[in-house]
Amino acid sequence: MTTQHPNTRSNRRDRYDALDSLPFSETAPKQRSRARRLFHSPLPLLPMIALVCGGAVGYVAQTAQMTQASYQVATLQAQQTALRAQDQQLADQLARLSSAERVVTAARQMGMIPPTKWNYVSAAPTPLTTATPQTPVVSNVNNTKATSSQLVADLSGAFSPSR
């Protein structure tokens, strides 16, 4: 009894013949070569890839912007609440410090006392005197220097303090 080894030439040839008899063996290489020709260059896909990547980057940027804006809103609302509380505290302090009772108490602590009698000081009006010109003003074109000096003298007498 002779046993044949499974890797003998005749067995291998039989296997290859069996593969050739399958229906897809002839069409498969043609389909693969056609598919390779269509996607041989990624150049036609680059605009599509760029659009998808651009959309993704835009979405991430918009989400980051919205997150930052919400943090700013929260910070500003907290600051507004703190400022309103401070404003209320200062208004209460101002009302307390400007009350009449507090002013009277502070005046007494400084040694001031309320007056028992009111006194009024009246000032007598003083009459306003104007200086009368000593010489009449003459309009003479030739005598303009003398006229201007006389006017200055008259005005200086009118505005000087009278005794």
C-alpha positions in Angstrom: 0.0 0.0 0.0 1.4 3.1 -1.1 0.2 6.3 0.4 0.5 9.5 -1.5 1.7 12.6 0.2 -0.9 15.3 0.2 1.5 17.9 -1.3 2.5 16.0 -4.4 2.3 17.7 -7.7 -0.7 15.9 -8.9 -2.7 16.8 -5.9 -1.8 20.5 -6.2 -2.7 20.5 -9.9 -6.1 19.1 -9.0 -6.7 21.8 -6.5 -5.9 24.6 -9.0 -8.1 23.0 -11.6 -10.9 23.0 -9.1 -10.5 26.7 -8.5 -10.5 27.5 -12.2 -13.8 25.8 -12.5 -15.5 28.2 -10.1 -17.6 30.9 -11.8 -16.1 33.9 -10.0 -12.5 33.0 -10.8 -12.5 34.8 -14.2 -14.6 37.9 -13.3 -13.0 38.7 -9.9 -9.7 40.0 -11.3 -11.5 42.2 -13.8 -13.6 43.8 -11.0 -10.6 44.4 -8.8 -8.7 46.1 -11.6 -11.7 48.3 -12.4 -12.1 49.2 -8.7 -8.4 49.9 -8.5 -8.6 52.3 -11.4 -11.5 54.3 -9.8 -9.7 54.8 -6.5 -6.2 54.9 -7.8 -5.9 58.7 -7.0 -7.5 60.3 -3.9 -7.6 63.6 -5.7 -11.3 63.5 -6.5 -12.1 62.9 -2.8 -10.0 65.8 -1.5 -12.7 68.5 -1.8 -15.2 66.2 0.0 -12.6 65.5 2.8 -11.9 69.2 3.1 -15.6 70.0 3.4 -16.1 67.4 6.1 -13.0 68.5 8.0 -14.0 72.2 7.7 -17.5 71.5 9.0 -16.0 69.5 11.9 -13.5 72.3 12.8 -16.3 74.9 12.5 -18.6 72.9 14.8 -15.8 72.5 17.4 -14.9 76.2 17.2 -18.6 77.3 17.6 -19.0 74.9 20.6 -15.9 76.3 22.2 -17.1 79.9 21.6 -20.5 79.1 23.2 -18.9 77.5 26.2 -16.6 80.5 26.7 -19.6 82.8 26.4 -21.6 80.9 28.9 -18.7 81.1 31.4 -18.5 84.8 30.9 -22.2 85.2 31.4 -22.0 83.2 34.7 -19.0 85.3 35.8 -20.8 88.6 35.0 -24.0 87.5 36.7 -22.0 86.7 39.9 -20.3 90.1 39.7 -23.6 91.9 39.2 -25.1 90.1 42.2 -22.0 91.1 44.3 -22.3 94.7 43.1 -26.0 94.9 43.9 -25.3 93.7 47.4 -22.5 96.2 47.8 -24.8 99.0 46.5 -27.5 98.1 49.0 -25.0 98.0 51.8 -23.6 101.4 50.9 -27.1 102.9 50.6 -28.0 101.6 54.1 -24.7 103.0 55.5 -25.4 106.4 53.8 -28.9 106.5 55.3 -27.6 105.6 58.7 -24.7 108.2 58.6 -26.9 111.1 57.3 -29.7 110.7 59.8 -30.5 113.7 62.0 -30.0 111.8 65.3 -26.5 110.8 64.3 -25.6 114.4 63.3 -26.9 115.7 66.7 -25.0 113.0 68.5 -21.8 113.7 66.7 -22.1 117.4 67.3 -22.6 116.8 71.1 -19.5 114.6 71.1 -17.5 117.4 69.6 -18.7 119.8 72.4 -21.4 121.6 70.4 -24.6 122.5 72.1 -27.9 123.6 70.6 -28.5 127.4 70.8 -30.9 128.7 73.4 -31.5 132.0 71.6 -31.3 132.9 68.0 -29.4 136.0 67.0 -29.5 137.6 63.6 -27.0 140.0 62.2 -28.2 142.6 59.9 -26.0 144.6 57.6 -26.8 148.2 56.8 -26.6 148.9 53.1 -23.9 151.3 52.1 -24.7 153.9 49.5 -22.9 153.7 46.3 -21.2 156.9 45.3 -20.2 157.7 41.8 -17.5 160.2 41.0 -18.6 163.2 39.0 -16.3 164.3 36.2 -14.3 167.4 37.2 -14.0 168.6 33.7 -16.4 168.0 30.8 -15.1 165.5 28.2 -14.6 167.3 25.0 -14.3 165.4 21.8 -11.5 166.9 19.9 -9.6 164.8 17.4 -6.3 166.8 17.9 -6.5 166.4 21.7 -7.0 162.6 21.9 -4.0 161.9 24.2 -5.2 164.5 26.8 -8.8 163.2 26.5 -7.8 159.6 27.0 -5.7 160.4 30.0 -8.5 162.5 31.5 -10.9 159.5 31.0 -8.5 157.2 32.8 -8.2 159.7 35.7 -12.0 160.0 35.9 -12.5 156.3 35.9 -9.8 155.7 38.5 -11.6 158.1 40.8 -14.9 156.4 40.3 -13.5 152.9 41.1 -11.2 153.9 44.0 -12.5 153.3 47.5 -14.0 156.4 49.0 -13.4 157.4 52.5 
